[in-house]
Amino acid sequence: MHLTLLAIDWVLLLEKAVLISIVISVSLVVAMYETWGERKVAAFMQDRRGPNRAGPGGLFQPLADGLKLFAKEEIIPASSNRLLFVLGPGLAMLTAMMTSAVVPWSSHFELFHRHVSMQIADVNIGILYIFGVVSMGVYGVMIGGWASNNKFSLLAAVRGASQIISYELAMGLSIIALLMVTGSLSLRTIVEQQQTGHYYILLQPLGFLIFLVCAFAECNRTPFDLSEADSELNMGFHLEYSSMKLGFYLFAEYVNVFISSAVMATLYFGGYDIPFVNDASLAERWGQNPVAALQIVSFFVKIVAFIFFFMWVRWTVPRFRYDQLMKLGWKMLIPLALFNMVLTGFLVLLHQNHWHF
């Protein structure tokens, strides 16, 4: 009996190890090609071609850029705190990758008479886990900016910390309103609820809008890239970084965009649910594995749409001033999120008591 349980545990550990490897690899590849996509979107909007030398349509350009970062000389300023200088980009990359642990990428596959879940960890506090890990990400920015011993880097780190604190409050309040509707913190449960009814974007449009704006701020994306303002701070908190330490900071930002898109698609657009189709009845006709693969495709289509939106906004909307950034966060988004939370609570109470006007 004990040997059987031990064998099952080893198989489960092997499944999780393979899934973790796949998720990390896909996240890195997506982040790598987000750089190519961003340059192509910028070129389209500016009526030019973008990268078109390395490979057909410039498809090998991300590989060339990555090779360049690996081959560049690594410079650590003599006046910097060496330990923290190295720790900063590693922490930024680690927190960016950890966020994907609770995202359900599909329902499940049936392999060797086993149900193989496409979620690394189905914890019942998945949203709290995401918030906890995301709030740790700012330490990578703060440590890197402070350890560089550069006034521009330090100023960027202070900006980044205050920005994250300001916008996490509004994001948390928008999620509280969503939780009043879902009654669960598990991302898989939230997706399954949307498979049987409407997507939560229809029930929480204001909450989604607040969450979307805060996601831009959390990812340090334009128009909230105050900690990387090139024209003001000479690249910001990673000014003194070179080689793959700089690459880690850049990759962490694009991984954050990818995971943020996955989280928004999960919470408000049904996650891996195939639109306009009953997934359960389709699985009865086609089999579970083809439907699970189709669910992954559907999920990635939604993610790519969000990633394109991130890029479109970057090349459309100008950067806010710092005072405008703080005013939007504290005087507009937080009151809106509070109003949305109170309104949602009132409507949920009406629904539970079956009151009618």
N, C-alpha and C positions, 0 to 999 in steps of 0.2 A: 504493500500500500504506500509506504513512504517512498520507495523507489519510483513508483508511478507518479506521485505528486512531484518528486524532484525532477523527473523527466519532463513533465508538463511545464514546470517553472523554467527549465532551461530552454524549452521550445519558445515559451512566451518571451523570455529575455532575448532570444535570437531574433524573433519577429520585431521586437521593439528596436533592437540595435540596427537591423536592416532599414526599418522605417525612419529612424533618426538619421541614418546616413543618406537616405534618399531625400528627406526634407532639407537637410543641410546643403546637399549638392544642388538640388533644384533652386533653393533660395540664392545660392551664390551665382548660379548660371543666370537666373532671372535678373539679379542685381547687376551682373556684368552686361547683359544685353539691354538693361534699362538705360545705361550710359549711351549705347548706340541709338536706342529709341528716342532718347531726349534730344540728341543732336540732330536726328532726322526730323523730329517734330519742329524743332527750332528752325531748321533749314526750310521746311515747308512753309512755315509762317513768315519767314523772311525772304521767300522767293529765291532760294538757292538750293544746292544739291546736298550739302552735308558730306559726311565721310563716304568716299566712293573709290578709294584706292586699294585698300587691303581686302581682297576678295570681292565677289559679286555684290554690288550695292553696299560695299563697306562692311560686310558681315564679319570679317575677321579683325575689324578695328578694335573691338574690346580685348581680343587676345593680344594684339600688338601693344595696347595700352597697359595691360597687365604685365606683359613681359618687360616693358619699359620700367614700370614701378619696381619690379623685382631686381632689375639690373642696375638701378640708380644707386649712387653712393648714399649710404646712410649717415646722416649728420646729427649728432646730439650736442646741443650748445653746451659749452663748458660751464656756464653759469646756471644751468637748469638742474632741477632735482632729478637725477638719473632714474631712480626707481619709479617715481610717479610718472615721469616722462614716458617710460615704457609701458606702465600700467594703464594709462589713459586710453589709448586706442584699443588695447586688448579688452578693457571693460566695455567700451562702446560696442565692439563687435560681439562680445559674449551676450550682452543684454538684448541686442538686436536678434540674435539667433534663438535665444531662449523663449522668446514670445510665441514662437510657432508651435510650442509643445502641446497646447490645448486646442489648436484649430483642427476641426474635423474636415478632412479633405474629401471624404466620400463616406458612404454607409459602411460596407464591408465587402471583402472578397471571400469566396469560398475556395480554399486551397487545401488539398489533402484532408478533406473532411473536417476542416477547421474554419471557423469564422475569424478572418484576419481583419482587425479593425484598422481603419485608415486615420487613426488619431493616436498620437503618441501617449497622451495621458488624458483620460476622460474624468477629470476631477469636477466635483459638484460646485466648486467655487472658481470656475475657469475665468470669469471676468475679473474677479479680485486678483487672481494670479497675474493676468495681463497688466492690470494697473500697477501692481507691485513691481513687476519687472520693468515696465516702461518708466516708472518713477526713478528706478536705479540708473537708467540710461543717461540722465543728466550728469551723473557723477563722472562719466567718461569725458564729457565736455568740460566740466569744472576742473577736474584733475589735470587734463591736458593743457588747459589755458593757464592754470596757476603754475604748474611745474615748468612751463616754458620760460618763465622769468622775463616775460616780454609784456610791455604795458598794453599793447593792442590785444594780445591773447588774453590777458587778464580781464580787460574790459569786455571782450566778447564772452568770456566765461560767466561774468556777472550778468550780462544781458541774457544769456541762455538760461541761467538758473531762475531768474525772475520771470522769464517768459514761460518756462515749464510750470512753475508754481501757479502762475496766474491762470493758465489755460487748463490745467488738470482739474481745477475746481469746477469749471463749467462743464467739462467732459464728464466728470463724476456725477454731477447733478442730472445731466441728460441721460446717463445710464440708469440712474435711480428711477426715472420716469419709465424707462423701458422695462425695468424689473417689475414695476407695478403691473405691467401687462403680462409679462411672461411668467412671473412667479418662480423663476429659476435662474441660477447663476451659471448653469452648465451650457456651454456653447452647443453641444450636440442636442440637448433638449430643446433649445431655442430653434435650431434648424428643423427638428422634427415637428415642432408646433406650427411652423410656417408651411410645412408640407401638407398639412390638413386644412389650411385656411388661407388667409391673405398674408402677404409679406408685411412685415412690421413697418416698412416705409409708409404704408397707407394709414397706419394707426399712430405713428410717431413722426410726422414730417418735420415738425419744428425741432424735435429732439435729434433727428438725423442731421439737420442743417447745422445745429450747434456742434454735434460730434464731428462733422466733416471739417468745420472751420478749426476746431481744436486739434484735429489730426494733422492739419497743415502746420500748426504751431509746434506740435510734438515732434514732427519730423524735420523741423527747421527748414521748411520749404517756403519759397516765395509765395505770398508777400510777407511771411513771418521769419525770414532768414536773417534776423538781426544779429545773430551770433556769428554769421559768416559774411557780413556785409563787405563785399570786395572793395567798393568805392570808399568806404569809411574806415575799415579796420584791416586792410591788406590781407584778406582771406580769413581773418578772425582767429578763432581759438586754435586752429591747426597751422598757423603761420610758420612756426619753426619746424614743422614736421616734413620729412622727406621719405623716399623709398616706400616700403610696404606699411610703415606706420601711418603715413598719409593715406595709403590705399585702404587701410582698415577703417579710417574715419569716413572716407568716401563710400566704401562698400557698406558700412553700417547704415549710412543715410538711405541708400537705395534698398537695403534689406528692410529697413523700417517702413519705407513706402510700400513695399510688397506685402509685408505682414499687416500694415494698417489697412490696405485695400482688402486683404482677406478677411480681417475682422469686421470691417464695415459691410462687406458682402454677406458675411455670416449673420450679423445682428439684424440687418434691415432688408436684405434682398434674398433671403432663403438659403444662403450658403451654397451647398452642392446640389440643392434641389433643381431639377430640370423644369424650366418654366412651361406652363400650359400642358403638363403631362403628369399623369398619376404614376409615380415611380414604382409603387408596389405592384400595380397591375402590369406595368411594363416588365418588371422583373419576372413575373409569372410566365409571360409569353417568351421573353428573350433569354431568361436566365439571369442570375444575380451578377455574375462577373461582367458581362457586357454593359449592364446598366450602371454598375459601379464605375467602370471606365468612362462611360458617358457623363456620369455625375462629376467626375474630375474635370472633364473637358468643359462642362457647363460652368463649374466653379471658376476655372481659369479664364473663361471669357469675361465673367463679371469682374475678376481681379484686373485683367488687362484694361477693361473700360475705365476702372478707377485710376489705374496708373496713367493712362492717357490724359485723364482729367487733371491729375497732378501736374503733368507736363504742360498741358494747355494753359493752366492758370499761371505757371511760371513765366511763360512768354507772352502773357496778356496783361497781367495786373502788376502795377509798380509796387515796390517795397514800401511798407509803412514806416513813418518816423517812429522813434521809440515811444514818445508820449502818446501817439495814436494807437500803438500796439497795446499799451497799458490801459488806455481809456476803453478800447474795444473789449478787452478781457474783463475788466472789473465793473464798468458802468453799463455795458450792453449785454454781453453774453451771459454773465452770472445772473442778472435780473431776469433775462429771457428764460434761462434754464430753470430758475425758481418758479416762474410763472407756468412753464410747461409742466413742471412736477406737480404743482397744485392743481392745475387743470386736469392732468391725467388721473390724479387721485380722486377728484370729484366725479369724473366720468366712469372710472372703475367702480366707485361706490354706487352710482346710479345703476350700472349694469348688474351688479351683484344683488341689489334690492329690487330690480325690475321696476324701477320708477319710470313714469312716462309723463311728459308735459302735455 
